[in-house]
Amino acid sequence: MLHPSYHDLIEAVNSGVEPGEEPVVQSRYSIVIAAAKRARQLIAGEEPLTENAGKKPLSVAVDELYHQKVKIVSEDDTADDAAE
């Protein structure tokens, strides 16, 4: 059994979304992609944002998502930031 579950992760990531707004994450696929990208950042040498010494990068990434230490931004937001 996975802990936290996909459902718990989606709820945690979308907890800051106000009623009527589109959720940040709408599928398991989005969670998997976000966790994989963060795990690659950790492998490349970025410091973990939670205290998970000794855990594998993917476990750390999932924990960071669950505890809202990292923010998932859409590709549209990234393109807007790059244009500015």
C-alpha positions as CSV (number, residue, x, y, z in Angstrom):
1,M,0.0,0.0,0.0
2,L,1.3,3.4,-0.9
3,H,1.4,6.1,1.7
4,P,0.3,8.8,1.1
5,S,-2.2,7.5,-1.4
6,Y,-2.7,9.3,-4.8
7,H,-6.0,10.6,-3.4
8,D,-4.3,12.1,-0.4
9,L,-1.6,13.7,-2.5
10,I,-4.1,15.2,-4.9
11,E,-6.0,16.7,-1.9
12,A,-2.8,18.0,-0.3
13,V,-1.6,19.7,-3.5
14,N,-5.0,21.2,-4.3
15,S,-5.6,22.3,-0.7
16,G,-4.7,25.9,-1.5
17,V,-7.1,26.2,-4.4
18,E,-10.2,28.3,-3.7
19,P,-13.7,27.1,-4.6
20,G,-14.5,27.8,-8.2
21,E,-10.8,27.7,-9.4
22,E,-9.4,24.9,-11.4
23,P,-7.4,22.4,-9.3
24,V,-3.7,22.4,-9.8
25,V,-3.6,18.6,-10.2
26,Q,-6.5,16.6,-11.6
27,S,-5.0,13.2,-12.2
28,R,-2.6,10.6,-10.9
29,Y,-0.5,11.2,-14.0
30,S,0.1,14.8,-13.0
31,I,1.2,13.7,-9.5
32,V,3.6,11.1,-11.0
33,I,5.2,13.6,-13.4
34,A,5.6,16.2,-10.6
35,A,7.2,13.7,-8.2
36,A,9.5,12.4,-10.9
37,K,10.7,15.9,-11.8
38,R,11.3,16.8,-8.2
39,A,13.2,13.5,-7.7
40,R,15.4,14.3,-10.6
41,Q,16.2,17.7,-9.0
42,L,17.2,15.9,-5.8
43,I,19.4,13.5,-7.7
44,A,21.1,16.4,-9.4
45,G,22.1,17.8,-6.0
46,E,19.3,20.0,-4.7
47,E,18.7,20.0,-1.0
48,P,15.6,18.2,0.3
49,L,13.0,20.4,1.9
50,T,12.0,17.9,4.5
51,E,14.0,15.8,6.9
52,N,14.2,12.5,5.2
53,A,17.8,11.5,5.6
54,G,18.6,8.2,4.0
55,K,15.4,7.9,2.0
56,K,15.4,7.5,-1.8
57,P,14.9,10.6,-3.9
58,L,11.4,9.6,-5.1
59,S,10.2,9.0,-1.5
60,V,11.6,12.4,-0.5
61,A,9.8,14.1,-3.5
62,V,6.5,12.5,-2.6
63,D,6.9,13.6,1.0
64,E,7.7,17.1,-0.1
65,L,4.5,17.2,-2.3
66,Y,2.4,15.8,0.5
67,H,3.7,18.4,3.1
68,Q,3.4,21.2,0.5
69,K,7.1,22.1,0.6
70,V,7.2,22.3,-3.2
71,K,4.6,23.9,-5.5
72,I,3.4,22.4,-8.8
73,V,3.0,25.1,-11.5
74,S,1.4,24.5,-14.8
75,E,3.4,24.8,-18.0
76,D,1.4,27.9,-18.9
77,D,2.6,29.6,-15.7
78,T,6.2,28.6,-16.5
79,A,5.8,30.1,-20.0
80,D,4.3,33.3,-18.6
81,D,7.3,33.7,-16.1
82,A,9.8,33.1,-18.9
83,A,8.1,35.8,-21.1
84,E,8.4,38.4,-18.4
